[in-house]
Amino acid sequence: MDFTERVSRRLKLRDLRFLAAVAQSGSMAKAATQLNISQPAVSKAIAELEHTLGVRLLDRMPQGVEPTPYGRALLKHGIAIFDELRQGAKEIEFLADPAAGEVRVGSAEVYLAGLLTAIIERLGRRYPRIVFHVGQATAATQEFRELRERRVDLVIGRIAEPFVQDDLNAEILYQERVYVVAGKRSKWARRKRIALAELMNEAWIFTPPDTLPNTLLEEEFRARGLKMPPARIYTLSSHLRNSLVPTGQYLTVLPGSFLRYAALRSAYKVLPIDFPMRPRPIGVVTVKNRTLNPAVELFLECARAVARPLSIAPNSKR
């Protein structure tokens, strides 16, 4: 019997669960308490795992235990096994009741306030018992970490070009345009034509300087031979922008999805500026080779439907 077959026959899910608990708590005793079993039972299970695999999985130290490189490798794939089991249980639950299920989504706030709102509203109306867990992230690295750790099923947002995450799948939904906007009470809202250079001394609201949206805007101003104006306010908060821009005192830049779907879209006016910033791909990122539960599949279908009109300028139907 070769090594792989021997391990597959002798490896027990219970023992993997015990190993994960020990690695997380850093102690056999703490893991035993969490699992509500005796410490000798935990020690025996770990010893049997190590015997089956022929390697040491934990380093024992006076202050506790920590996984060896072999232990970390086994835990990495053990997490995927338990994740697939959870997905299977959810799929069975969903198949028993097609209107039930859970979807866990991560996204930047600007998409939470627009695109994601429209998807949830449409899907929730059709399947009112689907539960949505929505998390906000400030950077793609944070979003992808949540995805890889199985804390979210998918991430919605800007897709990097080229997309080089070998363990992730990216599906582009549409190309996002951005627009310079003001509140409808702004003096600029009444103008028929505006040159970007006229707005250099206005009160702008931008994302922080170290964020990708800010970097892309800086490139756009530079391409026009203009230095990007200093912002009066730097923020990632849609709530703050939604409170300040409608007063007419501030200008900002917003994606077309926000201007089409956000609840406060009627408070904004897209300014008539030649601002042909190259559209950027927006899409959904998931983990490769990971089974998605049926509720997530329904979410993806709905996301594609909501994204179809976004190639149309936000004011074209007004």
Secondary structure, 3 states (H helix, E strand, C coil): CCHHHHHHHHCCHHHHHHHHHHHHHCCHHHHHHHHCCCHHHHHHHHHHHHHHHCCCCEEEECCEEEECHHHHHHHHHHHHHHHHHHHHHHHHHHHHCCCEEEEEEEECHHHHCCHHHHHHHHHHHHCCEEEEEEEECCCHHHHHHHHHCCCCCEEEEECCCCCCCCCEEEEEEEEECEEEEEECCCHHHHCCCECHHHHCCCCEEECCCCCHHHHHHHHHHHHCCCCCCCCCEECCCHHHHHHHHHHCCCEEEEEHHHHHHCCCHHHEEECCECCCCCCEEEEEEEECCCCCCHHHHHHHHHHHHHHHHHHCCCCCCC
